[in-house]
Amino acid sequence: MSRFVCKDYGFECDFVAEGDDVSKVIDEYSKHSAEVHGIEYSKEALMQFIIRKG
Ligand SMILES: [Zn+2]
């Protein structure tokens, strides 16, 4: 299961994206980040974040 916790990236935010499908988690988070925080991460960058967390 992959998990993306917004707080882990320095935001005061309770958003968590999680699921079995990494690409869906990334999609969900990138949408959230763009809409709520005005930051557009590339999918590659988000993939790196997930990989680094193990
Ligand atoms: Zn957030």
mmCIF file of the protein (N, C-alpha, C, O) and its ligand, coordinates in Angstrom:
data_MODEL
# 
_entry.id   MODEL 
# 
loop_
_entity.id 
_entity.type 
_entity.pdbx_number_of_molecules 
1 polymer     1 
2 non-polymer 1 
# 
_entity_poly.entity_id                      1 
_entity_poly.type                           'polypeptide(L)' 
_entity_poly.nstd_linkage                   no 
_entity_poly.nstd_monomer                   no 
_entity_poly.pdbx_seq_one_letter_code       MSRFVCKDYGFECDFVAEGDDVSKVIDEYSKHSAEVHGIEYSKEALMQFIIRKG 
_entity_poly.pdbx_seq_one_letter_code_can   MSRFVCKDYGFECDFVAEGDDVSKVIDEYSKHSAEVHGIEYSKEALMQFIIRKG 
_entity_poly.pdbx_strand_id                 A 
# 
loop_
_entity_poly_seq.entity_id 
_entity_poly_seq.num 
_entity_poly_seq.mon_id 
_entity_poly_seq.hetero 
1 1  MET n 
1 2  SER n 
1 3  ARG n 
1 4  PHE n 
1 5  VAL n 
1 6  CYS n 
1 7  LYS n 
1 8  ASP n 
1 9  TYR n 
1 10 GLY n 
1 11 PHE n 
1 12 GLU n 
1 13 CYS n 
1 14 ASP n 
1 15 PHE n 
1 16 VAL n 
1 17 ALA n 
1 18 GLU n 
1 19 GLY n 
1 20 ASP n 
1 21 ASP n 
1 22 VAL n 
1 23 SER n 
1 24 LYS n 
1 25 VAL n 
1 26 ILE n 
1 27 ASP n 
1 28 GLU n 
1 29 TYR n 
1 30 SER n 
1 31 LYS n 
1 32 HIS n 
1 33 SER n 
1 34 ALA n 
1 35 GLU n 
1 36 VAL n 
1 37 HIS n 
1 38 GLY n 
1 39 ILE n 
1 40 GLU n 
1 41 TYR n 
1 42 SER n 
1 43 LYS n 
1 44 GLU n 
1 45 ALA n 
1 46 LEU n 
1 47 MET n 
1 48 GLN n 
1 49 PHE n 
1 50 ILE n 
1 51 ILE n 
1 52 ARG n 
1 53 LYS n 
1 54 GLY n 
# 
loop_
_struct_asym.id 
_struct_asym.entity_id 
A 1 
B 2 
# 
loop_
_chem_comp.id 
_chem_comp.type 
_chem_comp.mon_nstd_flag 
ALA 'L-peptide linking' y 
ARG 'L-peptide linking' y 
ASP 'L-peptide linking' y 
CYS 'L-peptide linking' y 
GLN 'L-peptide linking' y 
GLU 'L-peptide linking' y 
GLY 'peptide linking'   y 
HIS 'L-peptide linking' y 
ILE 'L-peptide linking' y 
LEU 'L-peptide linking' y 
LYS 'L-peptide linking' y 
MET 'L-peptide linking' y 
PHE 'L-peptide linking' y 
SER 'L-peptide linking' y 
TYR 'L-peptide linking' y 
VAL 'L-peptide linking' y 
ZN  non-polymer         . 
# 
_pdbx_entity_nonpoly.entity_id   2 
_pdbx_entity_nonpoly.name        ? 
_pdbx_entity_nonpoly.comp_id     ZN 
# 
_pdbx_nonpoly_scheme.asym_id         B 
_pdbx_nonpoly_scheme.entity_id       2 
_pdbx_nonpoly_scheme.mon_id          ZN 
_pdbx_nonpoly_scheme.ndb_seq_num     1 
_pdbx_nonpoly_scheme.pdb_seq_num     101 
_pdbx_nonpoly_scheme.auth_seq_num    101 
_pdbx_nonpoly_scheme.pdb_mon_id      ZN 
_pdbx_nonpoly_scheme.auth_mon_id     ZN 
_pdbx_nonpoly_scheme.pdb_strand_id   A 
_pdbx_nonpoly_scheme.pdb_ins_code    . 
# 
loop_
_atom_site.group_PDB 
_atom_site.id 
_atom_site.type_symbol 
_atom_site.label_atom_id 
_atom_site.label_alt_id 
_atom_site.label_comp_id 
_atom_site.label_asym_id 
_atom_site.label_entity_id 
_atom_site.label_seq_id 
_atom_site.pdbx_PDB_ins_code 
_atom_site.Cartn_x 
_atom_site.Cartn_y 
_atom_site.Cartn_z 
_atom_site.occupancy 
_atom_site.B_iso_or_equiv 
_atom_site.pdbx_formal_charge 
_atom_site.auth_seq_id 
_atom_site.auth_comp_id 
_atom_site.auth_asym_id 
_atom_site.auth_atom_id 
_atom_site.pdbx_PDB_model_num 
ATOM   1   N  N  . MET A 1 1  ? 0.835  -1.197 0.000   1.00 0.00 ? 1   MET A N  1 
ATOM   2   C  CA . MET A 1 1  ? 0.000  0.000  0.000   1.00 0.00 ? 1   MET A CA 1 
ATOM   3   C  C  . MET A 1 1  ? 0.874  1.253  0.000   1.00 0.00 ? 1   MET A C  1 
ATOM   4   O  O  . MET A 1 1  ? 1.856  1.335  0.738   1.00 0.00 ? 1   MET A O  1 
ATOM   5   N  N  . SER A 1 2  ? 0.518  2.201  -0.812  1.00 0.00 ? 2   SER A N  1 
ATOM   6   C  CA . SER A 1 2  ? 1.246  3.452  -0.876  1.00 0.00 ? 2   SER A CA 1 
ATOM   7   C  C  . SER A 1 2  ? 0.480  4.533  -0.145  1.00 0.00 ? 2   SER A C  1 
ATOM   8   O  O  . SER A 1 2  ? -0.750 4.534  -0.101  1.00 0.00 ? 2   SER A O  1 
ATOM   9   N  N  . ARG A 1 3  ? 1.226  5.438  0.419   1.00 0.00 ? 3   ARG A N  1 
ATOM   10  C  CA . ARG A 1 3  ? 0.608  6.440  1.251   1.00 0.00 ? 3   ARG A CA 1 
ATOM   11  C  C  . ARG A 1 3  ? 1.326  7.761  1.038   1.00 0.00 ? 3   ARG A C  1 
ATOM   12  O  O  . ARG A 1 3  ? 2.552  7.816  0.938   1.00 0.00 ? 3   ARG A O  1 
ATOM   13  N  N  . PHE A 1 4  ? 0.542  8.810  0.971   1.00 0.00 ? 4   PHE A N  1 
ATOM   14  C  CA . PHE A 1 4  ? 1.101  10.132 0.787   1.00 0.00 ? 4   PHE A CA 1 
ATOM   15  C  C  . PHE A 1 4  ? 0.479  11.055 1.823   1.00 0.00 ? 4   PHE A C  1 
ATOM   16  O  O  . PHE A 1 4  ? -0.703 11.389 1.740   1.00 0.00 ? 4   PHE A O  1 
ATOM   17  N  N  . VAL A 1 5  ? 1.271  11.458 2.783   1.00 0.00 ? 5   VAL A N  1 
ATOM   18  C  CA . VAL A 1 5  ? 0.759  12.308 3.856   1.00 0.00 ? 5   VAL A CA 1 
ATOM   19  C  C  . VAL A 1 5  ? 1.253  13.728 3.626   1.00 0.00 ? 5   VAL A C  1 
ATOM   20  O  O  . VAL A 1 5  ? 2.454  13.996 3.650   1.00 0.00 ? 5   VAL A O  1 
ATOM   21  N  N  . CYS A 1 6  ? 0.317  14.621 3.406   1.00 0.00 ? 6   CYS A N  1 
ATOM   22  C  CA . CYS A 1 6  ? 0.664  16.000 3.070   1.00 0.00 ? 6   CYS A CA 1 
ATOM   23  C  C  . CYS A 1 6  ? 1.565  16.632 4.142   1.00 0.00 ? 6   CYS A C  1 
ATOM   24  O  O  . CYS A 1 6  ? 2.517  17.342 3.821   1.00 0.00 ? 6   CYS A O  1 
ATOM   25  N  N  . LYS A 1 7  ? 1.262  16.374 5.371   1.00 0.00 ? 7   LYS A N  1 
ATOM   26  C  CA . LYS A 1 7  ? 2.018  16.925 6.497   1.00 0.00 ? 7   LYS A CA 1 
ATOM   27  C  C  . LYS A 1 7  ? 3.511  16.582 6.416   1.00 0.00 ? 7   LYS A C  1 
ATOM   28  O  O  . LYS A 1 7  ? 4.368  17.369 6.820   1.00 0.00 ? 7   LYS A O  1 
ATOM   29  N  N  . ASP A 1 8  ? 3.797  15.399 5.887   1.00 0.00 ? 8   ASP A N  1 
ATOM   30  C  CA . ASP A 1 8  ? 5.193  14.966 5.762   1.00 0.00 ? 8   ASP A CA 1 
ATOM   31  C  C  . ASP A 1 8  ? 6.003  15.862 4.844   1.00 0.00 ? 8   ASP A C  1 
ATOM   32  O  O  . ASP A 1 8  ? 7.233  15.830 4.856   1.00 0.00 ? 8   ASP A O  1 
ATOM   33  N  N  . TYR A 1 9  ? 5.305  16.660 4.049   1.00 0.00 ? 9   TYR A N  1 
ATOM   34  C  CA . TYR A 1 9  ? 6.015  17.509 3.095   1.00 0.00 ? 9   TYR A CA 1 
ATOM   35  C  C  . TYR A 1 9  ? 5.975  18.969 3.502   1.00 0.00 ? 9   TYR A C  1 
ATOM   36  O  O  . TYR A 1 9  ? 6.176  19.870 2.688   1.00 0.00 ? 9   TYR A O  1 
ATOM   37  N  N  . GLY A 1 10 ? 5.713  19.177 4.776   1.00 0.00 ? 10  GLY A N  1 
ATOM   38  C  CA . GLY A 1 10 ? 5.847  20.520 5.322   1.00 0.00 ? 10  GLY A CA 1 
ATOM   39  C  C  . GLY A 1 10 ? 4.590  21.372 5.283   1.00 0.00 ? 10  GLY A C  1 
ATOM   40  O  O  . GLY A 1 10 ? 4.650  22.571 5.557   1.00 0.00 ? 10  GLY A O  1 
ATOM   41  N  N  . PHE A 1 11 ? 3.440  20.767 4.942   1.00 0.00 ? 11  PHE A N  1 
ATOM   42  C  CA . PHE A 1 11 ? 2.203  21.544 4.912   1.00 0.00 ? 11  PHE A CA 1 
ATOM   43  C  C  . PHE A 1 11 ? 1.406  21.354 6.193   1.00 0.00 ? 11  PHE A C  1 
ATOM   44  O  O  . PHE A 1 11 ? 1.414  20.283 6.799   1.00 0.00 ? 11  PHE A O  1 
ATOM   45  N  N  . GLU A 1 12 ? 0.716  22.420 6.592   1.00 0.00 ? 12  GLU A N  1 
ATOM   46  C  CA . GLU A 1 12 ? -0.215 22.327 7.715   1.00 0.00 ? 12  GLU A CA 1 
ATOM   47  C  C  . GLU A 1 12 ? -1.525 21.827 7.148   1.00 0.00 ? 12  GLU A C  1 
ATOM   48  O  O  . GLU A 1 12 ? -2.444 22.607 6.900   1.00 0.00 ? 12  GLU A O  1 
ATOM   49  N  N  . CYS A 1 13 ? -1.606 20.543 6.948   1.00 0.00 ? 13  CYS A N  1 
ATOM   50  C  CA . CYS A 1 13 ? -2.706 19.997 6.178   1.00 0.00 ? 13  CYS A CA 1 
ATOM   51  C  C  . CYS A 1 13 ? -2.905 18.540 6.568   1.00 0.00 ? 13  CYS A C  1 
ATOM   52  O  O  . CYS A 1 13 ? -1.931 17.809 6.745   1.00 0.00 ? 13  CYS A O  1 
ATOM   53  N  N  . ASP A 1 14 ? -4.150 18.113 6.703   1.00 0.00 ? 14  ASP A N  1 
ATOM   54  C  CA . ASP A 1 14 ? -4.423 16.753 7.125   1.00 0.00 ? 14  ASP A CA 1 
ATOM   55  C  C  . ASP A 1 14 ? -4.720 15.794 5.978   1.00 0.00 ? 14  ASP A C  1 
ATOM   56  O  O  . ASP A 1 14 ? -5.172 14.668 6.188   1.00 0.00 ? 14  ASP A O  1 
ATOM   57  N  N  . PHE A 1 15 ? -4.458 16.264 4.763   1.00 0.00 ? 15  PHE A N  1 
ATOM   58  C  CA . PHE A 1 15 ? -4.766 15.411 3.620   1.00 0.00 ? 15  PHE A CA 1 
ATOM   59  C  C  . PHE A 1 15 ? -3.853 14.182 3.554   1.00 0.00 ? 15  PHE A C  1 
ATOM   60  O  O  . PHE A 1 15 ? -2.634 14.283 3.693   1.00 0.00 ? 15  PHE A O  1 
ATOM   61  N  N  . VAL A 1 16 ? -4.475 13.031 3.339   1.00 0.00 ? 16  VAL A N  1 
ATOM   62  C  CA . VAL A 1 16 ? -3.717 11.796 3.142   1.00 0.00 ? 16  VAL A CA 1 
ATOM   63  C  C  . VAL A 1 16 ? -4.275 11.094 1.912   1.00 0.00 ? 16  VAL A C  1 
ATOM   64  O  O  . VAL A 1 16 ? -5.484 10.892 1.795   1.00 0.00 ? 16  VAL A O  1 
ATOM   65  N  N  . ALA A 1 17 ? -3.394 10.729 1.006   1.00 0.00 ? 17  ALA A N  1 
ATOM   66  C  CA . ALA A 1 17 ? -3.804 9.926  -0.139  1.00 0.00 ? 17  ALA A CA 1 
ATOM   67  C  C  . ALA A 1 17 ? -3.219 8.541  0.075   1.00 0.00 ? 17  ALA A C  1 
ATOM   68  O  O  . ALA A 1 17 ? -2.022 8.397  0.323   1.00 0.00 ? 17  ALA A O  1 
ATOM   69  N  N  . GLU A 1 18 ? -4.066 7.521  -0.022  1.00 0.00 ? 18  GLU A N  1 
ATOM   70  C  CA . GLU A 1 18 ? -3.513 6.176  0.110   1.00 0.00 ? 18  GLU A CA 1 
ATOM   71  C  C  . GLU A 1 18 ? -4.287 5.176  -0.714  1.00 0.00 ? 18  GLU A C  1 
ATOM   72  O  O  . GLU A 1 18 ? -5.457 5.383  -1.036  1.00 0.00 ? 18  GLU A O  1 
ATOM   73  N  N  . GLY A 1 19 ? -3.618 4.082  -1.052  1.00 0.00 ? 19  GLY A N  1 
ATOM   74  C  CA . GLY A 1 19 ? -4.254 3.063  -1.846  1.00 0.00 ? 19  GLY A CA 1 
ATOM   75  C  C  . GLY A 1 19 ? -3.232 2.051  -2.329  1.00 0.00 ? 19  GLY A C  1 
ATOM   76  O  O  . GLY A 1 19 ? -2.030 2.211  -2.115  1.00 0.00 ? 19  GLY A O  1 
ATOM   77  N  N  . ASP A 1 20 ? -3.717 1.020  -2.976  1.00 0.00 ? 20  ASP A N  1 
ATOM   78  C  CA . ASP A 1 20 ? -2.832 -0.036 -3.448  1.00 0.00 ? 20  ASP A CA 1 
ATOM   79  C  C  . ASP A 1 20 ? -2.163 0.328  -4.771  1.00 0.00 ? 20  ASP A C  1 
ATOM   80  O  O  . ASP A 1 20 ? -1.118 -0.215 -5.128  1.00 0.00 ? 20  ASP A O  1 
ATOM   81  N  N  . ASP A 1 21 ? -2.780 1.245  -5.474  1.00 0.00 ? 21  ASP A N  1 
ATOM   82  C  CA . ASP A 1 21 ? -2.280 1.618  -6.789  1.00 0.00 ? 21  ASP A CA 1 
ATOM   83  C  C  . ASP A 1 21 ? -1.475 2.922  -6.696  1.00 0.00 ? 21  ASP A C  1 
ATOM   84  O  O  . ASP A 1 21 ? -2.032 4.007  -6.533  1.00 0.00 ? 21  ASP A O  1 
ATOM   85  N  N  . VAL A 1 22 ? -0.163 2.778  -6.805  1.00 0.00 ? 22  VAL A N  1 
ATOM   86  C  CA . VAL A 1 22 ? 0.727  3.934  -6.652  1.00 0.00 ? 22  VAL A CA 1 
ATOM   87  C  C  . VAL A 1 22 ? 0.355  5.073  -7.584  1.00 0.00 ? 22  VAL A C  1 
ATOM   88  O  O  . VAL A 1 22 ? 0.367  6.236  -7.178  1.00 0.00 ? 22  VAL A O  1 
ATOM   89  N  N  . SER A 1 23 ? 0.025  4.751  -8.831  1.00 0.00 ? 23  SER A N  1 
ATOM   90  C  CA . SER A 1 23 ? -0.249 5.824  -9.772  1.00 0.00 ? 23  SER A CA 1 
ATOM   91  C  C  . SER A 1 23 ? -1.526 6.575  -9.406  1.00 0.00 ? 23  SER A C  1 
ATOM   92  O  O  . SER A 1 23 ? -1.644 7.767  -9.689  1.00 0.00 ? 23  SER A O  1 
ATOM   93  N  N  . LYS A 1 24 ? -2.479 5.890  -8.782  1.00 0.00 ? 24  LYS A N  1 
ATOM   94  C  CA . LYS A 1 24 ? -3.697 6.563  -8.326  1.00 0.00 ? 24  LYS A CA 1 
ATOM   95  C  C  . LYS A 1 24 ? -3.396 7.479  -7.149  1.00 0.00 ? 24  LYS A C  1 
ATOM   96  O  O  . LYS A 1 24 ? -3.912 8.593  -7.066  1.00 0.00 ? 24  LYS A O  1 
ATOM   97  N  N  . VAL A 1 25 ? -2.561 7.001  -6.247  1.00 0.00 ? 25  VAL A N  1 
ATOM   98  C  CA . VAL A 1 25 ? -2.171 7.803  -5.087  1.00 0.00 ? 25  VAL A CA 1 
ATOM   99  C  C  . VAL A 1 25 ? -1.464 9.079  -5.555  1.00 0.00 ? 25  VAL A C  1 
ATOM   100 O  O  . VAL A 1 25 ? -1.717 10.171 -5.047  1.00 0.00 ? 25  VAL A O  1 
ATOM   101 N  N  . ILE A 1 26 ? -0.589 8.915  -6.520  1.00 0.00 ? 26  ILE A N  1 
ATOM   102 C  CA . ILE A 1 26 ? 0.141  10.053 -7.070  1.00 0.00 ? 26  ILE A CA 1 
ATOM   103 C  C  . ILE A 1 26 ? -0.807 11.029 -7.761  1.00 0.00 ? 26  ILE A C  1 
ATOM   104 O  O  . ILE A 1 26 ? -0.684 12.243 -7.601  1.00 0.00 ? 26  ILE A O  1 
ATOM   105 N  N  . ASP A 1 27 ? -1.743 10.498 -8.523  1.00 0.00 ? 27  ASP A N  1 
ATOM   106 C  CA . ASP A 1 27 ? -2.747 11.324 -9.197  1.00 0.00 ? 27  ASP A CA 1 
ATOM   107 C  C  . ASP A 1 27 ? -3.534 12.152 -8.189  1.00 0.00 ? 27  ASP A C  1 
ATOM   108 O  O  . ASP A 1 27 ? -3.732 13.356 -8.353  1.00 0.00 ? 27  ASP A O  1 
ATOM   109 N  N  . GLU A 1 28 ? -3.974 11.462 -7.144  1.00 0.00 ? 28  GLU A N  1 
ATOM   110 C  CA . GLU A 1 28 ? -4.788 12.092 -6.118  1.00 0.00 ? 28  GLU A CA 1 
ATOM   111 C  C  . GLU A 1 28 ? -4.000 13.200 -5.416  1.00 0.00 ? 28  GLU A C  1 
ATOM   112 O  O  . GLU A 1 28 ? -4.507 14.299 -5.190  1.00 0.00 ? 28  GLU A O  1 
ATOM   113 N  N  . TYR A 1 29 ? -2.762 12.886 -5.082  1.00 0.00 ? 29  TYR A N  1 
ATOM   114 C  CA . TYR A 1 29 ? -1.962 13.881 -4.382  1.00 0.00 ? 29  TYR A CA 1 
ATOM   115 C  C  . TYR A 1 29 ? -1.604 15.056 -5.282  1.00 0.00 ? 29  TYR A C  1 
ATOM   116 O  O  . TYR A 1 29 ? -1.621 16.204 -4.837  1.00 0.00 ? 29  TYR A O  1 
ATOM   117 N  N  . SER A 1 30 ? -1.287 14.788 -6.516  1.00 0.00 ? 30  SER A N  1 
ATOM   118 C  CA . SER A 1 30 ? -0.893 15.897 -7.384  1.00 0.00 ? 30  SER A CA 1 
ATOM   119 C  C  . SER A 1 30 ? -2.071 16.832 -7.629  1.00 0.00 ? 30  SER A C  1 
ATOM   120 O  O  . SER A 1 30 ? -1.888 18.041 -7.768  1.00 0.00 ? 30  SER A O  1 
ATOM   121 N  N  . LYS A 1 31 ? -3.277 16.277 -7.682  1.00 0.00 ? 31  LYS A N  1 
ATOM   122 C  CA . LYS A 1 31 ? -4.481 17.081 -7.820  1.00 0.00 ? 31  LYS A CA 1 
ATOM   123 C  C  . LYS A 1 31 ? -4.681 17.940 -6.566  1.00 0.00 ? 31  LYS A C  1 
ATOM   124 O  O  . LYS A 1 31 ? -4.926 19.143 -6.653  1.00 0.00 ? 31  LYS A O  1 
ATOM   125 N  N  . HIS A 1 32 ? -4.574 17.307 -5.424  1.00 0.00 ? 32  HIS A N  1 
ATOM   126 C  CA . HIS A 1 32 ? -4.719 18.002 -4.152  1.00 0.00 ? 32  HIS A CA 1 
ATOM   127 C  C  . HIS A 1 32 ? -3.694 19.142 -4.031  1.00 0.00 ? 32  HIS A C  1 
ATOM   128 O  O  . HIS A 1 32 ? -4.034 20.269 -3.669  1.00 0.00 ? 32  HIS A O  1 
ATOM   129 N  N  . SER A 1 33 ? -2.469 18.826 -4.334  1.00 0.00 ? 33  SER A N  1 
ATOM   130 C  CA . SER A 1 33 ? -1.393 19.800 -4.201  1.00 0.00 ? 33  SER A CA 1 
ATOM   131 C  C  . SER A 1 33 ? -1.613 21.007 -5.108  1.00 0.00 ? 33  SER A C  1 
ATOM   132 O  O  . SER A 1 33 ? -1.398 22.149 -4.700  1.00 0.00 ? 33  SER A O  1 
ATOM   133 N  N  . ALA A 1 34 ? -2.037 20.748 -6.326  1.00 0.00 ? 34  ALA A N  1 
ATOM   134 C  CA . ALA A 1 34 ? -2.280 21.840 -7.268  1.00 0.00 ? 34  ALA A CA 1 
ATOM   135 C  C  . ALA A 1 34 ? -3.473 22.681 -6.847  1.00 0.00 ? 34  ALA A C  1 
ATOM   136 O  O  . ALA A 1 34 ? -3.427 23.909 -6.916  1.00 0.00 ? 34  ALA A O  1 
ATOM   137 N  N  . GLU A 1 35 ? -4.552 22.015 -6.407  1.00 0.00 ? 35  GLU A N  1 
ATOM   138 C  CA . GLU A 1 35 ? -5.778 22.730 -6.064  1.00 0.00 ? 35  GLU A CA 1 
ATOM   139 C  C  . GLU A 1 35 ? -5.682 23.462 -4.733  1.00 0.00 ? 35  GLU A C  1 
ATOM   140 O  O  . GLU A 1 35 ? -6.121 24.606 -4.617  1.00 0.00 ? 35  GLU A O  1 
ATOM   141 N  N  . VAL A 1 36 ? -5.117 22.812 -3.742  1.00 0.00 ? 36  VAL A N  1 
ATOM   142 C  CA . VAL A 1 36 ? -5.123 23.369 -2.390  1.00 0.00 ? 36  VAL A CA 1 
ATOM   143 C  C  . VAL A 1 36 ? -3.879 24.198 -2.102  1.00 0.00 ? 36  VAL A C  1 
ATOM   144 O  O  . VAL A 1 36 ? -3.961 25.243 -1.456  1.00 0.00 ? 36  VAL A O  1 
ATOM   145 N  N  . HIS A 1 37 ? -2.733 23.738 -2.578  1.00 0.00 ? 37  HIS A N  1 
ATOM   146 C  CA . HIS A 1 37 ? -1.483 24.422 -2.246  1.00 0.00 ? 37  HIS A CA 1 
ATOM   147 C  C  . HIS A 1 37 ? -0.892 25.204 -3.409  1.00 0.00 ? 37  HIS A C  1 
ATOM   148 O  O  . HIS A 1 37 ? 0.094  25.921 -3.243  1.00 0.00 ? 37  HIS A O  1 
ATOM   149 N  N  . GLY A 1 38 ? -1.492 25.067 -4.580  1.00 0.00 ? 38  GLY A N  1 
ATOM   150 C  CA . GLY A 1 38 ? -1.002 25.797 -5.732  1.00 0.00 ? 38  GLY A CA 1 
ATOM   151 C  C  . GLY A 1 38 ? 0.371  25.357 -6.206  1.00 0.00 ? 38  GLY A C  1 
ATOM   152 O  O  . GLY A 1 38 ? 1.084  26.109 -6.871  1.00 0.00 ? 38  GLY A O  1 
ATOM   153 N  N  . ILE A 1 39 ? 0.732  24.128 -5.854  1.00 0.00 ? 39  ILE A N  1 
ATOM   154 C  CA . ILE A 1 39 ? 2.030  23.595 -6.279  1.00 0.00 ? 39  ILE A CA 1 
ATOM   155 C  C  . ILE A 1 39 ? 1.801  22.394 -7.168  1.00 0.00 ? 39  ILE A C  1 
ATOM   156 O  O  . ILE A 1 39 ? 1.097  21.457 -6.792  1.00 0.00 ? 39  ILE A O  1 
ATOM   157 N  N  . GLU A 1 40 ? 2.395  22.422 -8.343  1.00 0.00 ? 40  GLU A N  1 
ATOM   158 C  CA . GLU A 1 40 ? 2.255  21.283 -9.233  1.00 0.00 ? 40  GLU A CA 1 
ATOM   159 C  C  . GLU A 1 40 ? 3.539  20.472 -9.255  1.00 0.00 ? 40  GLU A C  1 
ATOM   160 O  O  . GLU A 1 40 ? 4.558  20.899 -9.797  1.00 0.00 ? 40  GLU A O  1 
ATOM   161 N  N  . TYR A 1 41 ? 3.468  19.306 -8.661  1.00 0.00 ? 41  TYR A N  1 
ATOM   162 C  CA . TYR A 1 41 ? 4.613  18.403 -8.692  1.00 0.00 ? 41  TYR A CA 1 
ATOM   163 C  C  . TYR A 1 41 ? 4.503  17.526 -9.929  1.00 0.00 ? 41  TYR A C  1 
ATOM   164 O  O  . TYR A 1 41 ? 3.404  17.176 -10.359 1.00 0.00 ? 41  TYR A O  1 
ATOM   165 N  N  . SER A 1 42 ? 5.638  17.179 -10.490 1.00 0.00 ? 42  SER A N  1 
ATOM   166 C  CA . SER A 1 42 ? 5.598  16.219 -11.589 1.00 0.00 ? 42  SER A CA 1 
ATOM   167 C  C  . SER A 1 42 ? 5.378  14.827 -11.001 1.00 0.00 ? 42  SER A C  1 
ATOM   168 O  O  . SER A 1 42 ? 5.692  14.572 -9.838  1.00 0.00 ? 42  SER A O  1 
ATOM   169 N  N  . LYS A 1 43 ? 4.845  13.950 -11.808 1.00 0.00 ? 43  LYS A N  1 
ATOM   170 C  CA . LYS A 1 43 ? 4.606  12.579 -11.345 1.00 0.00 ? 43  LYS A CA 1 
ATOM   171 C  C  . LYS A 1 43 ? 5.916  11.915 -10.946 1.00 0.00 ? 43  LYS A C  1 
ATOM   172 O  O  . LYS A 1 43 ? 5.967  11.128 -10.001 1.00 0.00 ? 43  LYS A O  1 
ATOM   173 N  N  . GLU A 1 44 ? 6.974  12.242 -11.681 1.00 0.00 ? 44  GLU A N  1 
ATOM   174 C  CA . GLU A 1 44 ? 8.288  11.663 -11.386 1.00 0.00 ? 44  GLU A CA 1 
ATOM   175 C  C  . GLU A 1 44 ? 8.760  12.084 -10.000 1.00 0.00 ? 44  GLU A C  1 
ATOM   176 O  O  . GLU A 1 44 ? 9.294  11.274 -9.243  1.00 0.00 ? 44  GLU A O  1 
ATOM   177 N  N  . ALA A 1 45 ? 8.558  13.354 -9.677  1.00 0.00 ? 45  ALA A N  1 
ATOM   178 C  CA . ALA A 1 45 ? 8.976  13.857 -8.367  1.00 0.00 ? 45  ALA A CA 1 
ATOM   179 C  C  . ALA A 1 45 ? 8.202  13.158 -7.253  1.00 0.00 ? 45  ALA A C  1 
ATOM   180 O  O  . ALA A 1 45 ? 8.778  12.768 -6.238  1.00 0.00 ? 45  ALA A O  1 
ATOM   181 N  N  . LEU A 1 46 ? 6.890  13.002 -7.450  1.00 0.00 ? 46  LEU A N  1 
ATOM   182 C  CA . LEU A 1 46 ? 6.063  12.341 -6.435  1.00 0.00 ? 46  LEU A CA 1 
ATOM   183 C  C  . LEU A 1 46 ? 6.455  10.881 -6.287  1.00 0.00 ? 46  LEU A C  1 
ATOM   184 O  O  . LEU A 1 46 ? 6.459  10.337 -5.182  1.00 0.00 ? 46  LEU A O  1 
ATOM   185 N  N  . MET A 1 47 ? 6.779  10.263 -7.385  1.00 0.00 ? 47  MET A N  1 
ATOM   186 C  CA . MET A 1 47 ? 7.222  8.872  -7.350  1.00 0.00 ? 47  MET A CA 1 
ATOM   187 C  C  . MET A 1 47 ? 8.496  8.756  -6.516  1.00 0.00 ? 47  MET A C  1 
ATOM   188 O  O  . MET A 1 47 ? 8.650  7.821  -5.730  1.00 0.00 ? 47  MET A O  1 
ATOM   189 N  N  . GLN A 1 48 ? 9.398  9.706  -6.693  1.00 0.00 ? 48  GLN A N  1 
ATOM   190 C  CA . GLN A 1 48 ? 10.632 9.717  -5.905  1.00 0.00 ? 48  GLN A CA 1 
ATOM   191 C  C  . GLN A 1 48 ? 10.335 9.851  -4.414  1.00 0.00 ? 48  GLN A C  1 
ATOM   192 O  O  . GLN A 1 48 ? 10.970 9.188  -3.593  1.00 0.00 ? 48  GLN A O  1 
ATOM   193 N  N  . PHE A 1 49 ? 9.367  10.709 -4.057  1.00 0.00 ? 49  PHE A N  1 
ATOM   194 C  CA . PHE A 1 49 ? 8.996  10.881 -2.646  1.00 0.00 ? 49  PHE A CA 1 
ATOM   195 C  C  . PHE A 1 49 ? 8.539  9.542  -2.063  1.00 0.00 ? 49  PHE A C  1 
ATOM   196 O  O  . PHE A 1 49 ? 8.945  9.162  -0.965  1.00 0.00 ? 49  PHE A O  1 
ATOM   197 N  N  . ILE A 1 50 ? 7.701  8.844  -2.801  1.00 0.00 ? 50  ILE A N  1 
ATOM   198 C  CA . ILE A 1 50 ? 7.172  7.570  -2.318  1.00 0.00 ? 50  ILE A CA 1 
ATOM   199 C  C  . ILE A 1 50 ? 8.284  6.536  -2.201  1.00 0.00 ? 50  ILE A C  1 
ATOM   200 O  O  . ILE A 1 50 ? 8.361  5.804  -1.214  1.00 0.00 ? 50  ILE A O  1 
ATOM   201 N  N  . ILE A 1 51 ? 9.127  6.485  -3.193  1.00 0.00 ? 51  ILE A N  1 
ATOM   202 C  CA . ILE A 1 51 ? 10.222 5.508  -3.166  1.00 0.00 ? 51  ILE A CA 1 
ATOM   203 C  C  . ILE A 1 51 ? 11.151 5.765  -1.989  1.00 0.00 ? 51  ILE A C  1 
ATOM   204 O  O  . ILE A 1 51 ? 11.585 4.830  -1.317  1.00 0.00 ? 51  ILE A O  1 
ATOM   205 N  N  . ARG A 1 52 ? 11.454 7.037  -1.743  1.00 0.00 ? 52  ARG A N  1 
ATOM   206 C  CA . ARG A 1 52 ? 12.383 7.369  -0.670  1.00 0.00 ? 52  ARG A CA 1 
ATOM   207 C  C  . ARG A 1 52 ? 11.825 7.019  0.706   1.00 0.00 ? 52  ARG A C  1 
ATOM   208 O  O  . ARG A 1 52 ? 12.578 6.706  1.628   1.00 0.00 ? 52  ARG A O  1 
ATOM   209 N  N  . LYS A 1 53 ? 10.518 7.074  0.835   1.00 0.00 ? 53  LYS A N  1 
ATOM   210 C  CA . LYS A 1 53 ? 9.891  6.735  2.124   1.00 0.00 ? 53  LYS A CA 1 
ATOM   211 C  C  . LYS A 1 53 ? 9.912  5.223  2.363   1.00 0.00 ? 53  LYS A C  1 
ATOM   212 O  O  . LYS A 1 53 ? 9.815  4.758  3.498   1.00 0.00 ? 53  LYS A O  1 
ATOM   213 N  N  . GLY A 1 54 ? 10.038 4.485  1.290   1.00 0.00 ? 54  GLY A N  1 
ATOM   214 C  CA . GLY A 1 54 ? 10.048 3.019  1.393   1.00 0.00 ? 54  GLY A CA 1 
ATOM   215 C  C  . GLY A 1 54 ? 8.659  2.541  1.685   1.00 0.00 ? 54  GLY A C  1 
ATOM   216 O  O  . GLY A 1 54 ? 8.434  1.338  1.813   1.00 0.00 ? 54  GLY A O  1 
HETATM 217 ZN ZN . ZN  B 2 .  ? -2.350 19.359 1.613   1.00 0.00 2 101 ZN  A ZN 1 
# 
